[in-house]
């Protein structure tokens, strides 16, 4: 050291210009699924990048393309041009959706720590919901905010996540119908005396429109499943038509309270109560409740969750739920 200055030698290696990823997964919502992605990390001296990603499962298949232009600061801010196609069969129904989307997105991280995305999405969706079918075209400006505060990205002991998003469409300005759509998601986690963990989740969603029958399935709300109300099958909590087909709701609410107890370094027992539904009227909506217990194993990619849940407002029996990923 000379004059309180320590010489440091840094050796850098150039990242591979291209990477490819393949993955397999499973959840009780969609069953087995496969994923693939390919990225060209720099296309020119300005640091542009592009790639594709896809996911295949029994009810849903999608593929997406994107092109990123870094902004200032380049590690957090970018302009993305994205497009994709998705085919989905709504679980347990004779309903399906063929969705094409394209549009720009401006991603930025604010000094407060919030992440913001401003978008302009054009989508065209051919769909069938029971006996009804249609072709929807929407041009939707949108904005979303998300904030995560936690002491660990993979397995936090305390923290919370806040997410808000909104989209609008105007009939005659590239859209078939007037629409204001919003979503709110709140998650929280705290640990007491090392072994006692308490988790909470609340989600709200709403479509405000005078032409709801023209809203396509991808923008309607369904509840039920691993990440919604356990004890009920995936997307089975929904208003129905005269034939009993689930057609999605204008509004959705879902919440959960969960307690976990650590029995070993990587193992936890859990018990929980979930409640929620999707509906078309805000007048005293009927909420469905599921209760159950499960086990958690903390893997290198986040907790693996295995639950047994029983619906309190249905004649169905105990349902098995399996999912994985961070709690927040």
C-alpha positions in Angstrom: 0.0 0.0 0.0 1.2 3.5 -0.9 -0.4 6.5 0.8 -3.3 4.4 2.0 -3.9 3.2 -1.5 -4.0 -0.5 -2.1 -3.3 -1.7 -5.7 -6.0 -4.1 -6.9 -5.8 -6.2 -10.1 -9.1 -7.2 -11.6 -9.3 -9.8 -14.4 -12.5 -9.9 -16.4 -13.8 -12.5 -18.8 -16.1 -11.8 -21.6 -19.5 -13.4 -21.2 -20.5 -15.9 -23.8 -22.4 -14.0 -26.5 -25.2 -16.6 -26.5 -26.9 -18.7 -23.9 -29.6 -21.3 -24.0 -31.7 -22.8 -21.2 -34.0 -25.8 -20.9 -36.1 -26.7 -17.9 -38.7 -29.1 -16.7 -41.2 -28.4 -13.9 -44.5 -29.6 -12.4 -47.4 -28.0 -10.5 -50.8 -29.3 -9.7 -52.3 -26.2 -11.6 -51.0 -27.1 -15.0 -49.2 -30.5 -14.5 -45.8 -31.2 -16.2 -44.4 -28.3 -18.1 -41.3 -27.6 -20.2 -39.4 -24.3 -20.7 -36.8 -23.2 -23.2 -35.1 -19.9 -23.8 -32.3 -18.5 -25.9 -30.5 -15.1 -25.5 -28.1 -13.1 -27.6 -26.5 -10.9 -24.9 -25.1 -8.3 -27.2 -26.0 -7.6 -30.8 -24.0 -4.4 -31.3 -21.6 -1.9 -29.5 -24.6 -0.2 -27.9 -25.4 -3.4 -25.8 -28.6 -4.3 -27.5 -29.8 -7.9 -26.8 -32.6 -10.2 -28.1 -34.0 -13.6 -27.5 -37.0 -15.9 -27.2 -38.7 -17.9 -24.5 -41.4 -20.5 -24.5 -43.4 -22.7 -22.1 -45.4 -25.8 -22.9 -47.9 -27.5 -20.7 -51.2 -29.4 -21.3 -53.5 -26.4 -20.9 -51.2 -23.7 -22.1 -48.5 -23.2 -24.8 -46.8 -20.0 -25.5 -43.8 -18.5 -27.2 -42.4 -15.0 -27.0 -39.7 -12.8 -28.7 -38.1 -9.7 -27.3 -35.5 -7.1 -28.2 -33.9 -4.9 -25.5 -32.3 -1.5 -25.7 -30.4 -0.5 -22.5 -31.1 2.9 -21.1 -29.4 4.8 -18.3 -28.5 3.2 -15.9 -28.1 0.1 -18.2 -28.3 -2.5 -15.4 -31.8 -1.6 -14.4 -33.4 0.4 -17.2 -34.3 -0.7 -20.7 -36.7 -0.3 -23.6 -38.1 -3.7 -24.6 -40.0 -4.6 -27.8 -41.9 -7.8 -27.3 -44.3 -10.0 -29.0 -45.8 -13.4 -28.3 -48.5 -16.0 -29.1 -50.4 -18.1 -26.5 -52.8 -21.0 -26.9 -54.8 -22.0 -23.8 -57.6 -24.3 -23.0 -59.4 -23.2 -19.8 -59.3 -26.1 -17.3 -62.2 -28.4 -17.3 -64.3 -26.6 -19.9 -64.9 -26.5 -23.6 -63.3 -23.0 -23.7 -60.1 -21.9 -25.4 -58.1 -18.8 -26.2 -55.7 -18.0 -29.0 -53.8 -14.8 -28.1 -51.4 -12.7 -30.1 -49.6 -9.7 -28.4 -47.0 -7.1 -29.5 -45.8 -3.8 -28.1 -43.1 -1.8 -26.4 -42.3 -1.7 -22.7 -40.2 0.9 -20.7 -38.6 -0.7 -17.7 -37.1 1.5 -15.0 -36.0 1.3 -11.4 -36.9 4.4 -9.4 -34.6 5.9 -6.7 -37.2 4.8 -4.1 -36.6 1.2 -5.0 -39.9 0.7 -6.9 -39.7 -1.0 -10.3 -41.9 0.6 -13.0 -43.0 -0.7 -16.4 -44.9 1.6 -18.8 -46.3 -0.3 -21.8 -48.4 0.0 -24.9 -49.8 -3.5 -25.8 -51.8 -4.5 -28.9 -53.5 -7.8 -28.6 -55.8 -9.8 -30.8 -57.6 -12.8 -29.2 -59.8 -15.4 -30.8 -61.7 -17.3 -28.1 -64.5 -19.6 -27.2 -66.3 -19.5 -23.8 -68.9 -22.2 -23.6 -71.4 -21.5 -26.4 -70.0 -18.0 -27.0 -67.2 -17.2 -29.4 -65.5 -14.0 -30.5 -62.6 -12.1 -31.9 -61.2 -9.3 -29.7 -58.8 -6.5 -30.6 -57.5 -4.2 -28.0 -54.8 -1.4 -27.8 -54.0 -0.9 -24.2 -51.6 1.6 -22.6 -50.6 0.3 -19.2 -48.5 0.9 -16.1 -47.2 -1.3 -13.3 -45.3 -0.8 -10.1 -43.7 -3.4 -8.0 -41.6 -3.2 -4.8 -39.8 -6.0 -2.9 -38.2 -5.7 0.5 -36.7 -8.8 2.0 -33.6 -10.1 3.8 -33.1 -12.9 1.3 -34.2 -13.4 -2.3 -34.5 -17.2 -2.2 -35.7 -17.9 1.4 -36.5 -14.7 3.3 -37.3 -14.6 7.0 -39.0 -11.3 6.8 -40.2 -8.9 4.1 -43.0 -7.9 1.8 -44.0 -7.4 -1.8 -46.3 -4.8 -3.3 -47.6 -4.9 -6.9 -50.0 -2.7 -8.7 -50.9 -2.6 -12.4 -53.5 -0.9 -14.6 -54.5 -1.0 -18.3 -57.0 1.0 -20.3 -58.6 0.7 -23.7 -60.8 3.1 -25.6 -63.4 2.0 -28.2 -62.5 3.5 -31.6 -58.9 4.0 -30.7 -57.6 0.6 -31.8 -60.0 -1.3 -29.4 -63.4 -2.9 -29.6 -64.6 -1.9 -26.2 -64.0 0.6 -23.4 -62.1 -0.9 -20.5 -60.2 0.0 -17.3 -58.5 -3.0 -15.7 -56.6 -3.1 -12.4 -54.8 -5.6 -10.2 -53.3 -5.3 -6.7 -51.1 -7.9 -4.9 -49.8 -7.6 -1.4 -47.6 -10.3 0.3 -46.0 -10.3 3.7 -43.8 -12.5 5.8 -42.3 -12.3 9.3 -40.5 -14.8 11.6 -40.8 -14.9 15.3 -38.3 -16.6 17.6 -36.5 -18.2 14.6 -38.9 -21.1 14.2 -42.3 -19.5 13.8 -43.2 -18.0 10.4 -46.3 -16.1 9.5 -47.3 -15.4 5.9 -50.1 -13.3 4.4 -51.4 -12.6 0.9 -54.2 -10.4 -0.5 -55.1 -9.9 -4.2 -57.7 -7.8 -5.8 -58.7 -7.4 -9.5 -61.3 -5.7 -11.4 -62.6 -4.9 -15.0 -64.6 -1.7 -15.3 -66.5 -1.7 -18.6 -69.9 -1.3 -20.1 -69.3 -4.1 -22.6 -68.2 -7.0 -20.4 -69.4 -9.7 -22.9 -66.8 -8.4 -25.3 -63.9 -8.9 -22.8 -61.8 -11.9 -23.9 -60.8 -14.7 -21.5 -57.2 -13.5 -21.0 -58.5 -10.4 -19.3 -61.3 -12.0 -17.2 -60.7 -13.2 -13.6 -60.7 -16.7 -12.3 -59.8 -18.0 -8.9 -58.7 -21.4 -7.4 -55.4 -23.3 -7.5 -52.0 -23.4 -6.0 -51.4 -19.6 -6.0 -55.0 -18.6 -5.3 -57.5 -20.6 -3.2 -56.1 -24.0 -2.3 -58.7 -26.8 -2.0 -60.2 -25.9 -5.4 -59.0 -26.8 -8.8 -57.1 -24.3 -11.0 -59.4 -21.5 -12.3 -62.6 -23.3 -11.2 -63.9 -20.5 -9.1 -65.8 -18.4 -11.6 -69.3 -17.3 -12.6 -71.0 -19.7 -15.0 -73.4 -19.4 -17.9 -76.7 -21.1 -18.3 -75.0 -24.3 -19.4 -72.7 -24.3 -16.3 -69.6 -23.3 -18.3 -67.1 -21.2 -16.3 -66.8 -17.8 -18.1 -64.7 -15.7 -15.8 -65.7 -12.7 -13.6 -65.5 -9.0 -13.7 -63.9 -8.9 -10.3 -61.7 -11.2 -8.2 -60.5 -11.3 -4.6 -58.2 -13.9 -2.9 -56.4 -14.0 0.3 -54.4 -16.4 2.5 -53.0 -16.7 6.0 -50.3 -19.3 6.7 -48.3 -20.4 9.7 -45.0 -22.4 9.3 -43.0 -24.1 12.0 -39.3 -25.1 11.4 -38.6 -28.7 12.4 -35.1 -28.8 10.9 -32.7 -26.6 9.0 -34.4 -27.1 5.6 -37.8 -28.5 6.7 -41.0 -26.8 7.8 -44.6 -27.8 8.6 -47.4 -25.4 7.5 -51.1 -24.9 8.1 -53.2 -22.3 6.2 -56.6 -20.8 5.4 -57.3 -19.5 1.9 -60.4 -17.6 0.8 -61.5 -16.0 -2.5 -63.6 -16.1 -5.6 -64.3 -14.3 -8.9 -67.7 -12.7 -9.4 -69.7 -10.1 -11.5 -71.3 -8.0 -8.7 -69.7 -6.3 -5.7 -72.9 -6.8 -3.7 -71.9 -9.3 -1.0 -69.9 -11.7 -3.1 -69.8 -15.3 -2.1 -66.2 -16.2 -1.0 -65.0 -19.8 -1.1 -62.7 -21.1 1.8 -60.1 -23.8 1.7 -58.1 -25.1 4.7 -55.2 -27.5 5.0 -51.7 -28.3 6.0 -48.4 -29.1 4.3 -44.7 -29.5 4.3 -41.9 -27.2 3.0 -38.4 -28.1 1.9 -36.0 -25.2 1.2 -34.2 -26.0 -2.1 -31.5 -24.0 -3.8 -34.1 -22.3 -6.0 -36.6 -21.7 -3.2 -39.1 -23.7 -1.1 -40.8 -26.7 -2.5 -44.4 -26.8 -1.2 -46.6 -29.9 -0.8 -50.1 -29.2 0.6 -53.3 -31.1 1.3 -56.3 -28.8 1.2 -60.0 -29.3 1.8 -62.7 -27.0 0.4 -65.2 -25.9 3.0 -67.8 -24.7 0.5 -67.8 -27.5 -2.0 -68.5 -31.3 -2.0 -65.0 -32.0 -3.3 -62.6 -34.0 -1.2 -59.0 -33.3 -0.2 -56.9 -31.9 -3.0 -53.1 -32.2 -3.4 -51.2 -29.0 -4.3 -47.5 -28.9 -5.3 -45.6 -25.7 -6.2 -42.2 -24.2 -5.9 -40.4 -20.8 -5.8 -39.8 -17.9 -3.3 -42.5 -17.1 -0.8 -42.4 -13.4 -1.8 
